[in-house]
Amino acid sequence: MSQEESKTAPDMRPDYDRQRRCGWPEVIYGAGKTAAQISEGFRLLRQGAGDKEQAVFFATRCNGEQFAAVRIAWPDLLYDETARIIYNHKPKTSRGLVAVCCAGTSDLPVAEEAALTAELMGARVRRLYDVGVAGIHRLLAEESLLREAKAVVVAAGMEGALPSVVCGLTAAPVIAVPTSVGYGASFGGLAALLAMLNSCASGMSVVNIDNGFGAGYLAAMINNQSVN
C-alpha cells in the first residue's frame, strides 16, 4: 500500500494479490465496521481491481442502516436485506450449478447469504427452500436437480438432519451449515453442528454455525473448478 493510501485508511490493508492467488478478490466482513470503513473498503478494493467495470465487490453481515450510509458515497450499490449483503452488481454470466437448500424459512438468512455469495462469485444458483425432513417428500421431488448440481449447500437448524439426507441423494460435494434455529436444547445451533460433524454420510463438509458466506464461497470454488 502506498503512503497516500495508508493516510486515508490506516486501519485497512487490502489484499490486492488475492485475486491472483485464490481466484477471487477480498470480501468485506461488515459486522462491527462503521459505514465509513465499509465505504473505504469498497473504494480500496475497486482501486486495486484490474477491470473496474467488471469487478464484483461485496460486504457481508451488513444492516440496512449501514447500507443507507454507504450508499451516499456509492449510489449504485445494491443491498439484499435477507442475505445482509451489500454488493455492486452480479456477474453478467454464470456457469455450472450450485444448489442451495434449507430446511425451513427460519433458515433463510443463512441460506440466502450462501446463495448470493455463490452468485456473486459467478455460479448459477438454484434455491430449494422449505425442504426439511419433516416433509421429506418435498426434498425427494427435487432429486434430479440435486444430481445435476456441482455442489450443494444445505442449511438446517433443530436436529440438523437434512444435510445427511441430501448427501445420500447426490454425488456432488455437500456443504452443511448448522443454523442457530431451534428450541432450548438446540443450544443456538450447537446440536445441529454436532449432528452434522457426526454424520455417517460421506462427501459432506461442515462450516461453522450460521456461516452462510463460508458455505457459499466453498460451493462456488468447487463449482468453478468443475466447469473449468
Order of alpha helices (4+ residues) and beta strands (2+ residues): alpha-alpha-beta-alpha-beta-alpha-beta-beta-beta-alpha-beta-alpha-alpha-beta-alpha-beta-alpha-beta-alpha
